[in-house]
Amino acid sequence: MTQKPDFQQMSRKELRTYVLTHREDEEALRIYMARLHNEPGVIRQSGGLNEEDLNQLEQLIKTRVGDSASADLSVR
């Protein structure tokens, strides 16, 4: 049996890389998620988007798509 790395000694970036390449390792994922939860400055979303948020997102997408389409037409 291969020995697991010391997750506590890994940087967050190293641990993230390990978790992405060893998706079956639940212990590594738990440690990574605990670090993210405890790290200051990480923005957490609790719950889904409400109706107002969805409307704002829809408008933003329409604006961006419209801007992109206008830029494409001016290049031609």
N, CA, C, O and CB atoms as a CASP TS submission, in Angstrom:
PFRMAT TS
TARGET T0000
AUTHOR 0000-0000-0000
METHOD Language model
MODEL 1
PARENT N/A
ATOM      1  N   MET     1       0.846  -1.189   0.000  1.00  0.00           N
ATOM      2  CA  MET     1       0.000   0.000   0.000  1.00  0.00           C
ATOM      3  C   MET     1       0.886   1.245   0.000  1.00  0.00           C
ATOM      4  O   MET     1       1.870   1.319   0.735  1.00  0.00           O
ATOM      5  CB  MET     1      -0.960   0.002   1.227  1.00  0.00           C
ATOM      6  N   THR     2       0.525   2.211  -0.828  1.00  0.00           N
ATOM      7  CA  THR     2       1.326   3.426  -0.884  1.00  0.00           C
ATOM      8  C   THR     2       0.948   4.359   0.255  1.00  0.00           C
ATOM      9  O   THR     2      -0.203   4.412   0.690  1.00  0.00           O
ATOM     10  CB  THR     2       1.149   4.131  -2.235  1.00  0.00           C
ATOM     11  N   GLN     3       1.929   5.076   0.715  1.00  0.00           N
ATOM     12  CA  GLN     3       1.714   5.997   1.832  1.00  0.00           C
ATOM     13  C   GLN     3       1.177   7.324   1.294  1.00  0.00           C
ATOM     14  O   GLN     3       1.686   7.850   0.305  1.00  0.00           O
ATOM     15  CB  GLN     3       3.034   6.220   2.635  1.00  0.00           C
ATOM     16  N   LYS     4       0.148   7.859   1.950  1.00  0.00           N
ATOM     17  CA  LYS     4      -0.435   9.136   1.539  1.00  0.00           C
ATOM     18  C   LYS     4       0.493  10.274   1.931  1.00  0.00           C
ATOM     19  O   LYS     4       1.215  10.182   2.924  1.00  0.00           O
ATOM     20  CB  LYS     4      -1.831   9.335   2.171  1.00  0.00           C
ATOM     21  N   PRO     5       0.472  11.350   1.147  1.00  0.00           N
ATOM     22  CA  PRO     5       1.274  12.515   1.519  1.00  0.00           C
ATOM     23  C   PRO     5       0.729  13.176   2.783  1.00  0.00           C
ATOM     24  O   PRO     5      -0.410  12.934   3.181  1.00  0.00           O
ATOM     25  CB  PRO     5       1.309  13.528   0.370  1.00  0.00           C
ATOM     26  N   ASP     6       1.541  13.995   3.393  1.00  0.00           N
ATOM     27  CA  ASP     6       1.130  14.730   4.586  1.00  0.00           C
ATOM     28  C   ASP     6       0.358  15.971   4.136  1.00  0.00           C
ATOM     29  O   ASP     6       0.955  16.983   3.771  1.00  0.00           O
ATOM     30  CB  ASP     6       2.369  15.121   5.472  1.00  0.00           C
ATOM     31  N   PHE     7      -0.949  15.885   4.166  1.00  0.00           N
ATOM     32  CA  PHE     7      -1.789  16.968   3.665  1.00  0.00           C
ATOM     33  C   PHE     7      -1.601  18.259   4.463  1.00  0.00           C
ATOM     34  O   PHE     7      -1.738  19.355   3.920  1.00  0.00           O
ATOM     35  CB  PHE     7      -3.250  16.549   3.700  1.00  0.00           C
ATOM     36  N   GLN     8      -1.292  18.128   5.728  1.00  0.00           N
ATOM     37  CA  GLN     8      -1.110  19.309   6.579  1.00  0.00           C
ATOM     38  C   GLN     8       0.116  20.120   6.169  1.00  0.00           C
ATOM     39  O   GLN     8       0.166  21.328   6.401  1.00  0.00           O
ATOM     40  CB  GLN     8      -0.986  18.890   8.041  1.00  0.00           C
ATOM     41  N   GLN     9       1.097  19.467   5.566  1.00  0.00           N
ATOM     42  CA  GLN     9       2.316  20.152   5.147  1.00  0.00           C
ATOM     43  C   GLN     9       2.204  20.758   3.744  1.00  0.00           C
ATOM     44  O   GLN     9       3.050  21.557   3.344  1.00  0.00           O
ATOM     45  CB  GLN     9       3.481  19.190   5.193  1.00  0.00           C
ATOM     46  N   MET    10       1.179  20.385   3.011  1.00  0.00           N
ATOM     47  CA  MET    10       0.993  20.893   1.650  1.00  0.00           C
ATOM     48  C   MET    10       0.431  22.305   1.670  1.00  0.00           C
ATOM     49  O   MET    10      -0.346  22.672   2.551  1.00  0.00           O
ATOM     50  CB  MET    10       0.067  19.969   0.852  1.00  0.00           C
ATOM     51  N   SER    11       0.839  23.087   0.680  1.00  0.00           N
ATOM     52  CA  SER    11       0.217  24.399   0.509  1.00  0.00           C
ATOM     53  C   SER    11      -1.198  24.175  -0.026  1.00  0.00           C
ATOM     54  O   SER    11      -1.540  23.073  -0.455  1.00  0.00           O
ATOM     55  CB  SER    11       1.061  25.318  -0.463  1.00  0.00           C
ATOM     56  N   ARG    12      -2.010  25.221   0.003  1.00  0.00           N
ATOM     57  CA  ARG    12      -3.375  25.081  -0.509  1.00  0.00           C
ATOM     58  C   ARG    12      -3.353  24.712  -1.987  1.00  0.00           C
ATOM     59  O   ARG    12      -4.149  23.889  -2.439  1.00  0.00           O
ATOM     60  CB  ARG    12      -4.172  26.383  -0.296  1.00  0.00           C
ATOM     61  N   LYS    13      -2.446  25.320  -2.732  1.00  0.00           N
ATOM     62  CA  LYS    13      -2.341  25.032  -4.162  1.00  0.00           C
ATOM     63  C   LYS    13      -1.928  23.576  -4.400  1.00  0.00           C
ATOM     64  O   LYS    13      -2.490  22.907  -5.267  1.00  0.00           O
ATOM     65  CB  LYS    13      -1.332  25.985  -4.825  1.00  0.00           C
ATOM     66  N   GLU    14      -0.959  23.089  -3.642  1.00  0.00           N
ATOM     67  CA  GLU    14      -0.526  21.698  -3.776  1.00  0.00           C
ATOM     68  C   GLU    14      -1.659  20.736  -3.422  1.00  0.00           C
ATOM     69  O   GLU    14      -1.876  19.735  -4.105  1.00  0.00           O
ATOM     70  CB  GLU    14       0.695  21.428  -2.882  1.00  0.00           C
ATOM     71  N   LEU    15      -2.375  21.054  -2.346  1.00  0.00           N
ATOM     72  CA  LEU    15      -3.472  20.193  -1.919  1.00  0.00           C
ATOM     73  C   LEU    15      -4.590  20.196  -2.962  1.00  0.00           C
ATOM     74  O   LEU    15      -5.186  19.155  -3.236  1.00  0.00           O
ATOM     75  CB  LEU    15      -4.013  20.646  -0.550  1.00  0.00           C
ATOM     76  N   ARG    16      -4.870  21.344  -3.535  1.00  0.00           N
ATOM     77  CA  ARG    16      -5.891  21.429  -4.594  1.00  0.00           C
ATOM     78  C   ARG    16      -5.492  20.551  -5.777  1.00  0.00           C
ATOM     79  O   ARG    16      -6.316  19.800  -6.299  1.00  0.00           O
ATOM     80  CB  ARG    16      -6.086  22.902  -5.058  1.00  0.00           C
ATOM     81  N   THR    17      -4.250  20.642  -6.194  1.00  0.00           N
ATOM     82  CA  THR    17      -3.761  19.821  -7.295  1.00  0.00           C
ATOM     83  C   THR    17      -3.887  18.343  -6.957  1.00  0.00           C
ATOM     84  O   THR    17      -4.301  17.544  -7.797  1.00  0.00           O
ATOM     85  CB  THR    17      -2.305  20.169  -7.621  1.00  0.00           C
ATOM     86  N   TYR    18      -3.536  17.982  -5.741  1.00  0.00           N
ATOM     87  CA  TYR    18      -3.643  16.587  -5.309  1.00  0.00           C
ATOM     88  C   TYR    18      -5.102  16.127  -5.357  1.00  0.00           C
ATOM     89  O   TYR    18      -5.394  15.043  -5.862  1.00  0.00           O
ATOM     90  CB  TYR    18      -3.071  16.414  -3.881  1.00  0.00           C
ATOM     91  N   VAL    19      -6.010  16.940  -4.837  1.00  0.00           N
ATOM     92  CA  VAL    19      -7.427  16.574  -4.801  1.00  0.00           C
ATOM     93  C   VAL    19      -7.959  16.396  -6.232  1.00  0.00           C
ATOM     94  O   VAL    19      -8.732  15.475  -6.498  1.00  0.00           O
ATOM     95  CB  VAL    19      -8.252  17.655  -4.041  1.00  0.00           C
ATOM     96  N   LEU    20      -7.547  17.271  -7.139  1.00  0.00           N
ATOM     97  CA  LEU    20      -8.025  17.170  -8.520  1.00  0.00           C
ATOM     98  C   LEU    20      -7.489  15.941  -9.236  1.00  0.00           C
ATOM     99  O   LEU    20      -8.150  15.408 -10.128  1.00  0.00           O
ATOM    100  CB  LEU    20      -7.639  18.409  -9.292  1.00  0.00           C
ATOM    101  N   THR    21      -6.312  15.488  -8.860  1.00  0.00           N
ATOM    102  CA  THR    21      -5.738  14.300  -9.513  1.00  0.00           C
ATOM    103  C   THR    21      -6.051  13.009  -8.773  1.00  0.00           C
ATOM    104  O   THR    21      -5.839  11.923  -9.312  1.00  0.00           O
ATOM    105  CB  THR    21      -4.238  14.451  -9.636  1.00  0.00           C
ATOM    106  N   HIS    22      -6.551  13.110  -7.545  1.00  0.00           N
ATOM    107  CA  HIS    22      -6.929  11.938  -6.741  1.00  0.00           C
ATOM    108  C   HIS    22      -8.361  12.135  -6.242  1.00  0.00           C
ATOM    109  O   HIS    22      -8.604  12.208  -5.037  1.00  0.00           O
ATOM    110  CB  HIS    22      -5.936  11.728  -5.532  1.00  0.00           C
ATOM    111  N   ARG    23      -9.287  12.219  -7.166  1.00  0.00           N
ATOM    112  CA  ARG    23     -10.678  12.548  -6.842  1.00  0.00           C
ATOM    113  C   ARG    23     -11.350  11.550  -5.910  1.00  0.00           C
ATOM    114  O   ARG    23     -12.359  11.868  -5.280  1.00  0.00           O
ATOM    115  CB  ARG    23     -11.472  12.647  -8.100  1.00  0.00           C
ATOM    116  N   GLU    24     -10.804  10.357  -5.820  1.00  0.00           N
ATOM    117  CA  GLU    24     -11.398   9.339  -4.950  1.00  0.00           C
ATOM    118  C   GLU    24     -10.953   9.488  -3.490  1.00  0.00           C
ATOM    119  O   GLU    24     -11.497   8.819  -2.611  1.00  0.00           O
ATOM    120  CB  GLU    24     -11.034   7.949  -5.458  1.00  0.00           C
ATOM    121  N   ASP    25      -9.978  10.350  -3.225  1.00  0.00           N
ATOM    122  CA  ASP    25      -9.424  10.498  -1.878  1.00  0.00           C
ATOM    123  C   ASP    25     -10.288  11.458  -1.059  1.00  0.00           C
ATOM    124  O   ASP    25     -10.103  12.674  -1.107  1.00  0.00           O
ATOM    125  CB  ASP    25      -7.960  11.004  -1.940  1.00  0.00           C
ATOM    126  N   GLU    26     -11.221  10.896  -0.316  1.00  0.00           N
ATOM    127  CA  GLU    26     -12.164  11.711   0.461  1.00  0.00           C
ATOM    128  C   GLU    26     -11.489  12.441   1.624  1.00  0.00           C
ATOM    129  O   GLU    26     -11.897  13.544   1.988  1.00  0.00           O
ATOM    130  CB  GLU    26     -13.287  10.835   0.996  1.00  0.00           C
ATOM    131  N   GLU    27     -10.472  11.832   2.196  1.00  0.00           N
ATOM    132  CA  GLU    27      -9.763  12.491   3.304  1.00  0.00           C
ATOM    133  C   GLU    27      -9.116  13.786   2.826  1.00  0.00           C
ATOM    134  O   GLU    27      -9.215  14.817   3.492  1.00  0.00           O
ATOM    135  CB  GLU    27      -8.691  11.549   3.906  1.00  0.00           C
ATOM    136  N   ALA    28      -8.451  13.733   1.670  1.00  0.00           N
ATOM    137  CA  ALA    28      -7.797  14.926   1.120  1.00  0.00           C
ATOM    138  C   ALA    28      -8.836  15.998   0.808  1.00  0.00           C
ATOM    139  O   ALA    28      -8.605  17.178   1.072  1.00  0.00           O
ATOM    140  CB  ALA    28      -6.992  14.572  -0.155  1.00  0.00           C
ATOM    141  N   LEU    29      -9.971  15.600   0.253  1.00  0.00           N
ATOM    142  CA  LEU    29     -11.030  16.556  -0.064  1.00  0.00           C
ATOM    143  C   LEU    29     -11.572  17.206   1.207  1.00  0.00           C
ATOM    144  O   LEU    29     -11.799  18.416   1.233  1.00  0.00           O
ATOM    145  CB  LEU    29     -12.167  15.863  -0.832  1.00  0.00           C
ATOM    146  N   ARG    30     -11.782  16.415   2.261  1.00  0.00           N
ATOM    147  CA  ARG    30     -12.272  16.980   3.529  1.00  0.00           C
ATOM    148  C   ARG    30     -11.288  18.011   4.094  1.00  0.00           C
ATOM    149  O   ARG    30     -11.693  19.077   4.558  1.00  0.00           O
ATOM    150  CB  ARG    30     -12.505  15.855   4.563  1.00  0.00           C
ATOM    151  N   ILE    31     -10.006  17.685   4.048  1.00  0.00           N
ATOM    152  CA  ILE    31      -8.995  18.615   4.568  1.00  0.00           C
ATOM    153  C   ILE    31      -8.962  19.883   3.723  1.00  0.00           C
ATOM    154  O   ILE    31      -8.864  20.986   4.261  1.00  0.00           O
ATOM    155  CB  ILE    31      -7.595  17.949   4.592  1.00  0.00           C
ATOM    156  N   TYR    32      -9.044  19.732   2.405  1.00  0.00           N
ATOM    157  CA  TYR    32      -9.035  20.894   1.508  1.00  0.00           C
ATOM    158  C   TYR    32     -10.244  21.788   1.769  1.00  0.00           C
ATOM    159  O   TYR    32     -10.109  23.008   1.857  1.00  0.00           O
ATOM    160  CB  TYR    32      -9.020  20.440   0.033  1.00  0.00           C
ATOM    161  N   MET    33     -11.413  21.189   1.892  1.00  0.00           N
ATOM    162  CA  MET    33     -12.628  21.965   2.132  1.00  0.00           C
ATOM    163  C   MET    33     -12.579  22.660   3.495  1.00  0.00           C
ATOM    164  O   MET    33     -13.050  23.789   3.632  1.00  0.00           O
ATOM    165  CB  MET    33     -13.865  21.058   2.046  1.00  0.00           C
ATOM    166  N   ALA    34     -12.016  21.996   4.491  1.00  0.00           N
ATOM    167  CA  ALA    34     -11.883  22.612   5.818  1.00  0.00           C
ATOM    168  C   ALA    34     -10.973  23.831   5.737  1.00  0.00           C
ATOM    169  O   ALA    34     -11.243  24.858   6.360  1.00  0.00           O
ATOM    170  CB  ALA    34     -11.329  21.593   6.848  1.00  0.00           C
ATOM    171  N   ARG    35      -9.897  23.714   4.970  1.00  0.00           N
ATOM    172  CA  ARG    35      -8.996  24.865   4.807  1.00  0.00           C
ATOM    173  C   ARG    35      -9.702  26.024   4.131  1.00  0.00           C
ATOM    174  O   ARG    35      -9.569  27.170   4.559  1.00  0.00           O
ATOM    175  CB  ARG    35      -7.758  24.470   3.999  1.00  0.00           C
ATOM    176  N   LEU    36     -10.443  25.738   3.088  1.00  0.00           N
ATOM    177  CA  LEU    36     -11.175  26.810   2.407  1.00  0.00           C
ATOM    178  C   LEU    36     -12.176  27.474   3.340  1.00  0.00           C
ATOM    179  O   LEU    36     -12.332  28.695   3.340  1.00  0.00           O
ATOM    180  CB  LEU    36     -11.896  26.265   1.174  1.00  0.00           C
ATOM    181  N   HIS    37     -12.848  26.655   4.131  1.00  0.00           N
ATOM    182  CA  HIS    37     -13.847  27.185   5.059  1.00  0.00           C
ATOM    183  C   HIS    37     -13.219  28.114   6.091  1.00  0.00           C
ATOM    184  O   HIS    37     -13.819  29.119   6.472  1.00  0.00           O
ATOM    185  CB  HIS    37     -14.570  26.043   5.762  1.00  0.00           C
ATOM    186  N   ASN    38     -12.021  27.783   6.542  1.00  0.00           N
ATOM    187  CA  ASN    38     -11.367  28.543   7.606  1.00  0.00           C
ATOM    188  C   ASN    38     -10.485  29.677   7.098  1.00  0.00           C
ATOM    189  O   ASN    38      -9.992  30.476   7.894  1.00  0.00           O
ATOM    190  CB  ASN    38     -10.545  27.623   8.443  1.00  0.00           C
ATOM    191  N   GLU    39     -10.280  29.757   5.798  1.00  0.00           N
ATOM    192  CA  GLU    39      -9.377  30.769   5.256  1.00  0.00           C
ATOM    193  C   GLU    39     -10.079  32.122   5.163  1.00  0.00           C
ATOM    194  O   GLU    39     -11.180  32.218   4.620  1.00  0.00           O
ATOM    195  CB  GLU    39      -8.857  30.341   3.873  1.00  0.00           C
ATOM    196  N   PRO    40      -9.444  33.162   5.692  1.00  0.00           N
ATOM    197  CA  PRO    40     -10.056  34.489   5.603  1.00  0.00           C
ATOM    198  C   PRO    40     -10.045  34.981   4.153  1.00  0.00           C
ATOM    199  O   PRO    40      -9.134  34.673   3.385  1.00  0.00           O
ATOM    200  CB  PRO    40      -9.315  35.494   6.519  1.00  0.00           C
ATOM    201  N   GLY    41     -11.055  35.735   3.806  1.00  0.00           N
ATOM    202  CA  GLY    41     -11.102  36.320   2.473  1.00  0.00           C
ATOM    203  C   GLY    41     -11.784  35.459   1.425  1.00  0.00           C
ATOM    204  O   GLY    41     -11.991  35.910   0.299  1.00  0.00           O
ATOM    205  N   VAL    42     -12.137  34.228   1.774  1.00  0.00           N
ATOM    206  CA  VAL    42     -12.847  33.370   0.830  1.00  0.00           C
ATOM    207  C   VAL    42     -14.325  33.699   0.915  1.00  0.00           C
ATOM    208  O   VAL    42     -14.916  33.663   1.994  1.00  0.00           O
ATOM    209  CB  VAL    42     -12.590  31.855   1.122  1.00  0.00           C
ATOM    210  N   ILE    43     -14.916  34.020  -0.221  1.00  0.00           N
ATOM    211  CA  ILE    43     -16.330  34.391  -0.259  1.00  0.00           C
ATOM    212  C   ILE    43     -17.156  33.122  -0.379  1.00  0.00           C
ATOM    213  O   ILE    43     -16.903  32.278  -1.238  1.00  0.00           O
ATOM    214  CB  ILE    43     -16.633  35.368  -1.439  1.00  0.00           C
ATOM    215  N   ARG    44     -18.128  33.001   0.478  1.00  0.00           N
ATOM    216  CA  ARG    44     -18.997  31.824   0.482  1.00  0.00           C
ATOM    217  C   ARG    44     -20.395  32.220   0.051  1.00  0.00           C
ATOM    218  O   ARG    44     -20.899  33.274   0.438  1.00  0.00           O
ATOM    219  CB  ARG    44     -19.030  31.161   1.876  1.00  0.00           C
ATOM    220  N   GLN    45     -21.007  31.387  -0.736  1.00  0.00           N
ATOM    221  CA  GLN    45     -22.392  31.601  -1.160  1.00  0.00           C
ATOM    222  C   GLN    45     -23.267  30.639  -0.385  1.00  0.00           C
ATOM    223  O   GLN    45     -23.083  29.424  -0.467  1.00  0.00           O
ATOM    224  CB  GLN    45     -22.564  31.402  -2.706  1.00  0.00           C
ATOM    225  N   SER    46     -24.208  31.163   0.359  1.00  0.00           N
ATOM    226  CA  SER    46     -25.118  30.283   1.082  1.00  0.00           C
ATOM    227  C   SER    46     -26.470  30.313   0.395  1.00  0.00           C
ATOM    228  O   SER    46     -27.189  31.310   0.458  1.00  0.00           O
ATOM    229  CB  SER    46     -25.245  30.701   2.574  1.00  0.00           C
ATOM    230  N   GLY    47     -26.802  29.240  -0.246  1.00  0.00           N
ATOM    231  CA  GLY    47     -28.087  29.158  -0.931  1.00  0.00           C
ATOM    232  C   GLY    47     -27.977  29.565  -2.380  1.00  0.00           C
ATOM    233  O   GLY    47     -26.912  29.951  -2.861  1.00  0.00           O
ATOM    234  N   GLY    48     -29.075  29.474  -3.052  1.00  0.00           N
ATOM    235  CA  GLY    48     -29.120  29.783  -4.476  1.00  0.00           C
ATOM    236  C   GLY    48     -29.427  31.243  -4.733  1.00  0.00           C
ATOM    237  O   GLY    48     -29.481  32.064  -3.817  1.00  0.00           O
ATOM    238  N   LEU    49     -29.626  31.541  -5.999  1.00  0.00           N
ATOM    239  CA  LEU    49     -29.957  32.897  -6.400  1.00  0.00           C
ATOM    240  C   LEU    49     -31.447  33.133  -6.240  1.00  0.00           C
ATOM    241  O   LEU    49     -32.262  32.246  -6.493  1.00  0.00           O
ATOM    242  CB  LEU    49     -29.521  33.160  -7.847  1.00  0.00           C
ATOM    243  N   ASN    50     -31.792  34.340  -5.817  1.00  0.00           N
ATOM    244  CA  ASN    50     -33.214  34.673  -5.729  1.00  0.00           C
ATOM    245  C   ASN    50     -33.668  35.271  -7.064  1.00  0.00           C
ATOM    246  O   ASN    50     -32.861  35.424  -7.980  1.00  0.00           O
ATOM    247  CB  ASN    50     -33.488  35.669  -4.550  1.00  0.00           C
ATOM    248  N   GLU    51     -34.937  35.603  -7.173  1.00  0.00           N
ATOM    249  CA  GLU    51     -35.524  36.110  -8.422  1.00  0.00           C
ATOM    250  C   GLU    51     -34.811  37.366  -8.914  1.00  0.00           C
ATOM    251  O   GLU    51     -34.519  37.496 -10.102  1.00  0.00           O
ATOM    252  CB  GLU    51     -37.012  36.405  -8.225  1.00  0.00           C
ATOM    253  N   GLU    52     -34.535  38.284  -7.999  1.00  0.00           N
ATOM    254  CA  GLU    52     -33.858  39.532  -8.374  1.00  0.00           C
ATOM    255  C   GLU    52     -32.453  39.257  -8.903  1.00  0.00           C
ATOM    256  O   GLU    52     -32.035  39.843  -9.902  1.00  0.00           O
ATOM    257  CB  GLU    52     -33.788  40.487  -7.171  1.00  0.00           C
ATOM    258  N   ASP    53     -31.726  38.364  -8.230  1.00  0.00           N
ATOM    259  CA  ASP    53     -30.383  38.004  -8.688  1.00  0.00           C
ATOM    260  C   ASP    53     -30.424  37.404 -10.090  1.00  0.00           C
ATOM    261  O   ASP    53     -29.592  37.732 -10.937  1.00  0.00           O
ATOM    262  CB  ASP    53     -29.733  37.015  -7.712  1.00  0.00           C
ATOM    263  N   LEU    54     -31.393  36.527 -10.331  1.00  0.00           N
ATOM    264  CA  LEU    54     -31.519  35.901 -11.647  1.00  0.00           C
ATOM    265  C   LEU    54     -31.827  36.935 -12.725  1.00  0.00           C
ATOM    266  O   LEU    54     -31.290  36.856 -13.830  1.00  0.00           O
ATOM    267  CB  LEU    54     -32.610  34.829 -11.624  1.00  0.00           C
ATOM    268  N   ASN    55     -32.679  37.895 -12.416  1.00  0.00           N
ATOM    269  CA  ASN    55     -32.997  38.951 -13.375  1.00  0.00           C
ATOM    270  C   ASN    55     -31.775  39.808 -13.686  1.00  0.00           C
ATOM    271  O   ASN    55     -31.533  40.155 -14.842  1.00  0.00           O
ATOM    272  CB  ASN    55     -34.127  39.827 -12.840  1.00  0.00           C
ATOM    273  N   GLN    56     -31.008  40.148 -12.657  1.00  0.00           N
ATOM    274  CA  GLN    56     -29.794  40.934 -12.865  1.00  0.00           C
ATOM    275  C   GLN    56     -28.777  40.162 -13.699  1.00  0.00           C
ATOM    276  O   GLN    56     -28.128  40.731 -14.577  1.00  0.00           O
ATOM    277  CB  GLN    56     -29.178  41.331 -11.520  1.00  0.00           C
ATOM    278  N   LEU    57     -28.642  38.880 -13.427  1.00  0.00           N
ATOM    279  CA  LEU    57     -27.720  38.039 -14.177  1.00  0.00           C
ATOM    280  C   LEU    57     -28.156  37.945 -15.638  1.00  0.00           C
ATOM    281  O   LEU    57     -27.323  38.020 -16.541  1.00  0.00           O
ATOM    282  CB  LEU    57     -27.636  36.635 -13.549  1.00  0.00           C
ATOM    283  N   GLU    58     -29.442  37.785 -15.867  1.00  0.00           N
ATOM    284  CA  GLU    58     -29.961  37.707 -17.229  1.00  0.00           C
ATOM    285  C   GLU    58     -29.667  39.002 -17.993  1.00  0.00           C
ATOM    286  O   GLU    58     -29.254  38.957 -19.152  1.00  0.00           O
ATOM    287  CB  GLU    58     -31.478  37.427 -17.211  1.00  0.00           C
ATOM    288  N   GLN    59     -29.875  40.148 -17.352  1.00  0.00           N
ATOM    289  CA  GLN    59     -29.598  41.434 -17.995  1.00  0.00           C
ATOM    290  C   GLN    59     -28.114  41.595 -18.305  1.00  0.00           C
ATOM    291  O   GLN    59     -27.745  42.088 -19.371  1.00  0.00           O
ATOM    292  CB  GLN    59     -30.071  42.584 -17.106  1.00  0.00           C
ATOM    293  N   LEU    60     -27.276  41.180 -17.377  1.00  0.00           N
ATOM    294  CA  LEU    60     -25.830  41.265 -17.580  1.00  0.00           C
ATOM    295  C   LEU    60     -25.402  40.409 -18.770  1.00  0.00           C
ATOM    296  O   LEU    60     -24.598  40.841 -19.596  1.00  0.00           O
ATOM    297  CB  LEU    60     -25.080  40.826 -16.310  1.00  0.00           C
ATOM    298  N   ILE    61     -25.933  39.215 -18.851  1.00  0.00           N
ATOM    299  CA  ILE    61     -25.597  38.320 -19.968  1.00  0.00           C
ATOM    300  C   ILE    61     -26.065  38.934 -21.283  1.00  0.00           C
ATOM    301  O   ILE    61     -25.320  38.936 -22.263  1.00  0.00           O
ATOM    302  CB  ILE    61     -26.239  36.918 -19.768  1.00  0.00           C
ATOM    303  N   LYS    62     -27.292  39.455 -21.315  1.00  0.00           N
ATOM    304  CA  LYS    62     -27.802  40.081 -22.540  1.00  0.00           C
ATOM    305  C   LYS    62     -26.934  41.258 -22.962  1.00  0.00           C
ATOM    306  O   LYS    62     -26.662  41.446 -24.148  1.00  0.00           O
ATOM    307  CB  LYS    62     -29.247  40.545 -22.341  1.00  0.00           C
ATOM    308  N   THR    63     -26.502  42.049 -21.983  1.00  0.00           N
ATOM    309  CA  THR    63     -25.650  43.196 -22.283  1.00  0.00           C
ATOM    310  C   THR    63     -24.315  42.740 -22.854  1.00  0.00           C
ATOM    311  O   THR    63     -23.848  43.271 -23.861  1.00  0.00           O
ATOM    312  CB  THR    63     -25.427  44.043 -21.026  1.00  0.00           C
ATOM    313  N   ARG    64     -23.709  41.759 -22.208  1.00  0.00           N
ATOM    314  CA  ARG    64     -22.405  41.257 -22.669  1.00  0.00           C
ATOM    315  C   ARG    64     -22.505  40.616 -24.049  1.00  0.00           C
ATOM    316  O   ARG    64     -21.639  40.833 -24.896  1.00  0.00           O
ATOM    317  CB  ARG    64     -21.842  40.242 -21.667  1.00  0.00           C
ATOM    318  N   VAL    65     -23.552  39.831 -24.281  1.00  0.00           N
ATOM    319  CA  VAL    65     -23.737  39.184 -25.580  1.00  0.00           C
ATOM    320  C   VAL    65     -23.968  40.255 -26.648  1.00  0.00           C
ATOM    321  O   VAL    65     -23.435  40.158 -27.753  1.00  0.00           O
ATOM    322  CB  VAL    65     -24.929  38.178 -25.538  1.00  0.00           C
ATOM    323  N   GLY    66     -24.760  41.274 -26.317  1.00  0.00           N
ATOM    324  CA  GLY    66     -25.003  42.372 -27.249  1.00  0.00           C
ATOM    325  C   GLY    66     -23.726  43.125 -27.572  1.00  0.00           C
ATOM    326  O   GLY    66     -23.485  43.461 -28.731  1.00  0.00           O
ATOM    327  N   ASP    67     -22.898  43.397 -26.556  1.00  0.00           N
ATOM    328  CA  ASP    67     -21.617  44.071 -26.765  1.00  0.00           C
ATOM    329  C   ASP    67     -20.706  43.240 -27.661  1.00  0.00           C
ATOM    330  O   ASP    67     -20.032  43.769 -28.545  1.00  0.00           O
ATOM    331  CB  ASP    67     -20.928  44.345 -25.419  1.00  0.00           C
ATOM    332  N   SER    68     -20.696  41.942 -27.421  1.00  0.00           N
ATOM    333  CA  SER    68     -19.862  41.036 -28.193  1.00  0.00           C
ATOM    334  C   SER    68     -20.325  40.994 -29.654  1.00  0.00           C
ATOM    335  O   SER    68     -19.501  41.020 -30.568  1.00  0.00           O
ATOM    336  CB  SER    68     -19.890  39.626 -27.577  1.00  0.00           C
ATOM    337  N   ALA    69     -21.634  40.930 -29.869  1.00  0.00           N
ATOM    338  CA  ALA    69     -22.182  40.878 -31.222  1.00  0.00           C
ATOM    339  C   ALA    69     -21.884  42.184 -31.955  1.00  0.00           C
ATOM    340  O   ALA    69     -21.567  42.157 -33.144  1.00  0.00           O
ATOM    341  CB  ALA    69     -23.706  40.610 -31.185  1.00  0.00           C
ATOM    342  N   SER    70     -21.979  43.315 -31.279  1.00  0.00           N
ATOM    343  CA  SER    70     -21.675  44.598 -31.892  1.00  0.00           C
ATOM    344  C   SER    70     -20.208  44.687 -32.280  1.00  0.00           C
ATOM    345  O   SER    70     -19.871  45.214 -33.340  1.00  0.00           O
ATOM    346  CB  SER    70     -22.038  45.734 -30.948  1.00  0.00           C
ATOM    347  N   ALA    71     -19.343  44.174 -31.427  1.00  0.00           N
ATOM    348  CA  ALA    71     -17.898  44.189 -31.709  1.00  0.00           C
ATOM    349  C   ALA    71     -17.588  43.310 -32.901  1.00  0.00           C
ATOM    350  O   ALA    71     -16.742  43.664 -33.722  1.00  0.00           O
ATOM    351  CB  ALA    71     -17.089  43.720 -30.482  1.00  0.00           C
ATOM    352  N   ASP    72     -18.267  42.147 -33.019  1.00  0.00           N
ATOM    353  CA  ASP    72     -18.061  41.254 -34.141  1.00  0.00           C
ATOM    354  C   ASP    72     -18.475  41.920 -35.446  1.00  0.00           C
ATOM    355  O   ASP    72     -17.792  41.767 -36.459  1.00  0.00           O
ATOM    356  CB  ASP    72     -18.835  39.960 -33.938  1.00  0.00           C
ATOM    357  N   LEU    73     -19.581  42.655 -35.438  1.00  0.00           N
ATOM    358  CA  LEU    73     -20.070  43.302 -36.648  1.00  0.00           C
ATOM    359  C   LEU    73     -19.157  44.439 -37.090  1.00  0.00           C
ATOM    360  O   LEU    73     -18.988  44.662 -38.289  1.00  0.00           O
ATOM    361  CB  LEU    73     -21.475  43.825 -36.428  1.00  0.00           C
ATOM    362  N   SER    74     -18.574  45.152 -36.151  1.00  0.00           N
ATOM    363  CA  SER    74     -17.711  46.277 -36.508  1.00  0.00           C
ATOM    364  C   SER    74     -16.372  45.817 -37.058  1.00  0.00           C
ATOM    365  O   SER    74     -15.694  46.586 -37.740  1.00  0.00           O
ATOM    366  CB  SER    74     -17.487  47.167 -35.303  1.00  0.00           C
ATOM    367  N   VAL    75     -15.981  44.600 -36.783  1.00  0.00           N
ATOM    368  CA  VAL    75     -14.704  44.067 -37.283  1.00  0.00           C
ATOM    369  C   VAL    75     -14.812  43.715 -38.759  1.00  0.00           C
ATOM    370  O   VAL    75     -13.826  43.776 -39.493  1.00  0.00           O
ATOM    371  CB  VAL    75     -14.275  42.825 -36.474  1.00  0.00           C
ATOM    372  N   ARG    76     -16.016  43.345 -39.189  1.00  0.00           N
ATOM    373  CA  ARG    76     -16.200  42.877 -40.572  1.00  0.00           C
ATOM    374  C   ARG    76     -16.154  43.972 -41.545  1.00  0.00           C
ATOM    375  O   ARG    76     -16.292  43.739 -42.745  1.00  0.00           O
ATOM    376  CB  ARG    76     -17.480  42.160 -40.727  1.00  0.00           C
TER
END
